[in-house]
Amino acid sequence: MNMRSTSSMVTFACPFTLPGYQDELPAGEYEVLVEEELLQGLSFELIAEQRPI
């Protein structure tokens, strides 16, 4: 299984909410981590993003 991860920083100028999360999050800088998995065994390459719940 081939995995790759990338991270980036995002800045929110105002407080915000996320679906599935009750509380409002404060404005500020947040790290976003994206994990992707290369799915093998197909006749073409496919990369699936792993999304947090």
Contacts in CASP RR format, 6 or more apart in sequence:
PFRMAT RR
TARGET T0000
AUTHOR 0000-0000-0000
METHOD contacts of the structure
MODEL  1
MNMRSTSSMVTFACPFTLPGYQDELPAGEYEVLVEEELLQGLSFELIAEQ
RPI
1 37 0 8 1.000
1 38 0 8 1.000
1 40 0 8 1.000
2 37 0 8 1.000
2 38 0 8 1.000
2 40 0 8 1.000
3 35 0 8 1.000
3 36 0 8 1.000
3 37 0 8 1.000
3 38 0 8 1.000
4 35 0 8 1.000
4 36 0 8 1.000
4 38 0 8 1.000
5 33 0 8 1.000
5 34 0 8 1.000
5 35 0 8 1.000
5 36 0 8 1.000
6 33 0 8 1.000
6 34 0 8 1.000
6 36 0 8 1.000
7 31 0 8 1.000
7 32 0 8 1.000
7 33 0 8 1.000
7 34 0 8 1.000
8 31 0 8 1.000
8 32 0 8 1.000
9 29 0 8 1.000
9 30 0 8 1.000
9 31 0 8 1.000
9 32 0 8 1.000
10 29 0 8 1.000
10 30 0 8 1.000
10 32 0 8 1.000
11 28 0 8 1.000
11 29 0 8 1.000
11 30 0 8 1.000
12 25 0 8 1.000
12 27 0 8 1.000
12 28 0 8 1.000
12 30 0 8 1.000
13 27 0 8 1.000
13 28 0 8 1.000
14 27 0 8 1.000
15 24 0 8 1.000
15 25 0 8 1.000
15 26 0 8 1.000
15 27 0 8 1.000
16 24 0 8 1.000
16 25 0 8 1.000
16 27 0 8 1.000
17 23 0 8 1.000
17 24 0 8 1.000
17 25 0 8 1.000
18 25 0 8 1.000
34 49 0 8 1.000
34 50 0 8 1.000
35 49 0 8 1.000
35 50 0 8 1.000
36 47 0 8 1.000
36 48 0 8 1.000
36 49 0 8 1.000
36 50 0 8 1.000
37 47 0 8 1.000
37 48 0 8 1.000
37 50 0 8 1.000
38 45 0 8 1.000
38 46 0 8 1.000
38 47 0 8 1.000
39 45 0 8 1.000
39 46 0 8 1.000
39 47 0 8 1.000
39 48 0 8 1.000
END
